Structure formats: C-alpha cells, structure tokens
C-alpha cells in the first residue's frame, strides 16, 4: 500500500483515488519469504483457521518487518485487500467467496448444541 504522504488513514483507505495498491508486492524473494513466515506464525499463534489477513509494515530505516495485526474477518469491499490479493492470483470475487464458504465449519463444543431452528 502506497498512501499519499505515507499516511494510510481512514480517508486514504476508503475514499482516496491516490492510494496505490501494488499486488503482488514489488519485493525481493527473501523479503517475501520472511513476511510469509511471520504471517503464518502469527496465524497459528492465535489459533486462526480458515482465512485471515496479516497486516505488516516494513521500517524504511532498518528493513525490519513488523506484524501489526491478524484480522480474522477482513473486509470484502471494493477497497479491501483480500479480494485484491485473490484477483492478483486469478481468483475472482465470486470464487473467493465460494472458497471461503467451502472452508467454513460449524464447530460444536461439548457444552453447546446446535439449534437449526434458530438459523
């Protein structure tokens, strides 16, 4: 994400036509591998399943990559990053949604029971 003046705030995220999204990112293979490993480690550390989005930032001064958050329910709007990333690898929006739904599971715990009439 390249935002005006380096400020990826609410205005630049949702309303600006000046914010640029470079997907796939123009980074070298080593940096890609490190960001992927950090993202997957965070995903597993918090017990994520299915899909999520990791937000990372690289420090210009020393090149260190920092994990900002794992978003377990990322946006799916026209400005959202998950649909952009899917599109970059050839997955259109409809198929992305179908893939997410196909991976969804209803998880029942011992102290819970499913009430289909409530759905």
Buried (B, 14 or more C-beta within 10 A) or exposed (E): BEBEEEEBEEEBBEEBEEBEEEBEBEBEEEEEEBBEEBBEEBBEEEEBEEBBBBBBEBEEEEEEBEBEEBBBEBBBEEEBBBBBBBEEEEBEBEEBBEEBEEEEEEEEEEEEEEEEEEE
